[in-house]
Amino acid sequence: MPFMLKIQWDIKAGQEGVFRANQAALCEVMLEHPGVICYHADYPSPRVSQWTEIYATDEAFEAHLANEKGKAPLATVIEACEKITCQCWGNPNGRSKEILAGFGTTYHETAENAFVLNPRADKDSRI
């Protein structure tokens, strides 16, 4: 079952550069997991980053977090923050929820048929 995460990272003063460098490294790790549908990061203010992540399956989520190349950058991102707020839409399985508990994740309802992955999605489509 697909699910979406929205994460806000409140960055410690003086850690902005460290955070941004490691966030960029995590974006590269995402490319190794085709089941990671979206990995978007923005910076609405210098010490706040907001991410949207969409996973096609729990297996894609678990594989992404288990990737050795991402473990150090993720640990550094976490250490660079004074607060992390994680919201989830969809229905991750029990193992994914265990992982998400470490981020203090809250779960939210999606309107019926409002969050679906297009089964015919084609990254090379011109239409």
C-alpha positions as CSV (number, residue, x, y, z in Angstrom):
1,M,0.0,0.0,0.0
2,P,1.5,3.4,-0.9
3,F,1.9,6.1,1.7
4,M,3.1,9.6,1.9
5,L,5.2,11.4,4.5
6,K,5.5,15.1,5.2
7,I,8.4,15.9,7.4
8,Q,9.4,19.2,8.9
9,W,13.0,19.5,10.1
10,D,13.7,22.4,12.5
11,I,17.5,22.8,12.2
12,K,19.8,23.8,15.0
13,A,21.5,27.2,14.7
14,G,24.8,26.8,12.9
15,Q,23.9,23.4,11.4
16,E,22.2,24.6,8.2
17,G,25.1,23.7,5.9
18,V,25.6,20.3,7.4
19,F,21.9,19.6,7.1
20,R,21.7,20.7,3.5
21,A,24.7,18.6,2.4
22,N,23.3,15.5,4.0
23,Q,19.8,16.1,2.7
24,A,21.4,16.2,-0.8
25,A,23.1,12.9,-0.2
26,L,19.8,11.3,0.9
27,C,18.2,12.5,-2.4
28,E,20.9,10.5,-4.3
29,V,20.3,7.4,-2.2
30,M,16.6,7.6,-3.1
31,L,17.5,7.1,-6.8
32,E,18.5,3.5,-6.0
33,H,15.0,2.6,-5.0
34,P,12.4,2.8,-7.8
35,G,9.6,2.3,-5.2
36,V,10.4,5.8,-3.8
37,I,8.0,7.7,-6.0
38,C,8.8,11.2,-4.8
39,Y,11.4,12.8,-2.6
40,H,11.0,16.5,-2.4
41,A,12.8,18.9,-0.1
42,D,12.4,22.7,0.3
43,Y,13.5,25.4,2.7
44,P,10.8,27.9,3.6
45,S,13.2,29.6,5.9
46,P,17.0,29.2,6.6
47,R,16.5,26.8,9.6
48,V,13.5,24.9,8.4
49,S,13.3,22.2,5.7
50,Q,10.1,20.5,4.7
51,W,10.1,17.2,2.8
52,T,7.5,15.2,1.0
53,E,8.2,11.5,0.4
54,I,5.9,9.1,-1.4
55,Y,6.6,5.3,-1.2
56,A,4.9,2.8,-3.5
57,T,5.3,0.0,-0.9
58,D,6.5,-0.7,2.6
59,E,9.3,-2.7,1.1
60,A,10.6,0.4,-0.8
61,F,10.4,2.4,2.4
62,E,12.3,-0.2,4.4
63,A,14.9,-0.7,1.6
64,H,15.5,3.0,1.4
65,L,16.1,3.4,5.1
66,A,18.2,0.2,5.2
67,N,20.5,1.4,2.5
68,E,24.0,1.7,4.0
69,K,24.8,4.8,1.9
70,G,21.9,6.6,3.6
71,K,22.5,5.7,7.2
72,A,25.2,8.2,8.0
73,P,23.5,11.1,6.2
74,L,20.2,10.4,7.9
75,A,21.9,10.2,11.3
76,T,23.6,13.5,10.6
77,V,20.4,15.2,9.5
78,I,18.6,14.0,12.7
79,E,21.5,15.2,14.9
80,A,21.4,18.6,13.1
81,C,17.8,19.2,14.2
82,E,16.2,20.5,17.3
83,K,12.7,19.2,16.3
84,I,11.3,16.8,13.8
85,T,7.6,16.7,12.9
86,C,6.5,13.7,10.7
87,Q,3.0,13.3,9.3
88,C,1.8,10.2,7.4
89,W,-1.1,9.6,5.0
90,G,-1.8,6.1,3.8
91,N,-1.6,2.8,5.7
92,P,2.0,1.6,6.3
93,N,2.4,-1.9,7.7
94,G,3.5,-2.6,11.3
95,R,7.3,-2.7,10.5
96,S,7.1,0.7,8.7
97,K,5.2,2.1,11.7
98,E,7.9,0.8,14.0
99,I,10.5,2.8,12.0
100,L,8.2,5.8,11.8
101,A,7.7,5.8,15.6
102,G,11.3,7.0,15.9
103,F,10.3,10.2,14.2
104,G,7.2,10.8,16.4
105,T,5.0,10.2,13.3
106,T,1.3,11.1,13.5
107,Y,-1.2,9.5,11.1
108,H,-3.9,11.3,9.1
109,E,-6.9,10.3,7.1
110,T,-7.0,10.8,3.3
111,A,-10.3,11.5,1.5
112,E,-11.6,8.4,-0.2
113,N,-9.8,7.7,-3.6
114,A,-7.7,10.9,-3.1
115,F,-4.4,9.2,-2.7
116,V,-3.6,6.6,-5.4
117,L,-0.6,5.7,-7.5
118,N,-1.4,5.5,-11.2
119,P,-0.7,1.8,-12.1
120,R,0.2,3.0,-15.6
121,A,2.6,5.6,-14.5
122,D,5.5,5.9,-16.9
123,K,8.4,8.2,-16.1
124,D,9.1,8.5,-19.9
125,S,5.6,9.6,-20.9
126,R,5.3,12.7,-23.0
127,I,1.6,13.1,-22.1
